[in-house]
């Protein structure tokens, strides 16, 4: 599947299109990412805005990615 641009006609609910993805918990992040997978996306990019880059990678490595694999 090719790249998609979020906007008009997106299969995602409106609240997902507006969400800035500042999810406080791993469960909320997993749910947000799963919505993209369920909508047919084959790639989703996430990034950390802030100084704690290592904390971001550690959090995704230990909490988010294992939950997505289940």
C-alpha positions in Angstrom: 0.0 0.0 0.0 1.3 3.4 -0.8 1.6 6.5 1.3 -1.6 8.2 2.4 -2.1 11.7 3.5 -4.5 12.2 6.4 -7.3 14.6 5.6 -10.6 14.5 3.7 -11.7 10.9 3.1 -9.4 9.4 5.6 -10.7 6.1 7.2 -9.7 7.3 10.6 -12.2 8.9 13.0 -12.1 12.7 13.3 -10.6 12.6 16.8 -7.7 10.6 15.5 -7.0 13.1 12.8 -6.9 16.0 15.3 -5.0 14.2 18.0 -1.4 15.4 18.5 -0.4 12.0 19.9 0.7 13.3 23.2 -0.6 10.2 24.8 0.3 9.8 28.4 0.3 6.0 28.6 1.6 3.1 26.5 -2.0 1.8 26.2 -3.1 5.1 24.6 -0.2 5.1 22.2 -0.8 1.4 21.3 -4.4 2.2 20.6 -3.6 5.2 18.5 -1.0 3.3 16.4 -3.3 0.3 16.1 -6.0 2.6 14.5 -3.5 3.3 11.7 -2.8 -0.4 11.2 -6.5 -1.2 11.2 -7.1 1.5 8.6 -4.6 -0.2 6.3 -1.4 1.8 6.8 1.7 -0.2 6.3 4.1 2.4 7.9 3.6 4.8 10.7 6.3 7.3 11.8 6.6 8.5 15.3 9.0 11.0 16.7 10.0 12.7 20.0 9.9 16.4 20.3 11.9 17.3 23.3 15.2 16.7 25.0 14.6 13.1 26.3 15.3 11.2 23.1 16.7 8.1 24.9 13.6 8.0 27.2 11.4 8.0 24.1 13.3 5.1 22.5 13.4 3.2 25.8 9.6 3.7 26.3 8.8 2.5 22.8 11.2 -0.4 22.9 10.0 -1.7 26.3 6.3 -0.7 26.4 4.7 0.2 23.0 6.3 -2.1 20.4 5.9 -5.3 22.5 2.2 -4.5 22.9 1.8 -3.9 19.2 3.4 -7.3 18.4 0.8 -9.1 20.5 
